[in-house]
């Protein structure tokens, strides 16, 4: 069933963003990224108190490919 959408204002989109309104058949990414971060890296909020005495990030990845995007065009 088709979607009826009113006015949509998009100010900015990132390089690998997806802007989706209404019905969709297929959404495929054109880029991928892998992020390694240590303890407490993505915490947000007011008055955070973190205590990471000994912290290390394991960046060893035994597989070569995580998800292929070769056929996404």
N, C-alpha and C positions, 0 to 999 in steps of 0.2 A: 504494500500500500504506500503510495507516495506521501512524502512528508511536505507539509506546507509550513514554510519558515518565513518569519517577518524579517525585519532589518537586523543585520549583524555587522558590527564594526570591529575590524581586526586592526590593531595598531601595529603589532610586529609579530613575526614568527621566527623561531630559530631555524638553523640550517637543516635540521633533521626532524622538524615538527610535523604533526599531523593535525590538520584543521578539518573537522568532521561535523557536518550538520545533516540530520535526516537519515534517510536510508542509504545503505552502502553495501556494495557487493564484496569488495576486497580492499583491505588497507595493508600495504606492504612498505617496510622501511627501506630507505636508500642508503643508510649508513648505520654502523653499530659502534659501540664504545664499551670499553671495560674500565671500571674504576676501582682502584685499590685505595683504601683509606684505613687509618688507624682508629683506635678506640676513641670514641667521643667526637669524631670528625664532623658528623652531620647533625649534631645536637643544636636545636634552636630554642629560643625562649628568653624570658627575663630572669635574671638572678640565678644563672646556672652555676653550680659548684661541682666541678669534676675533679676526680682524684685518680689519675692513671700513673701509678708508680712505675711499673715495668710493663711496657707495651711494645709489641712488634707486630708488623703486618706481614702475613705470609703471601708473597706474590708468585709463588710457584704454581704454574698451571700445566698440568700434565697433558691435557688434550690440546691439539693444534688449532682446531676450529670450534667455535662455540655455536654459531648459527650462520649459515650462509645466506648471502643476499644477492648472489650472482644472477638469478632469474627474475629479480624484482625490477621491472622496467615499465 
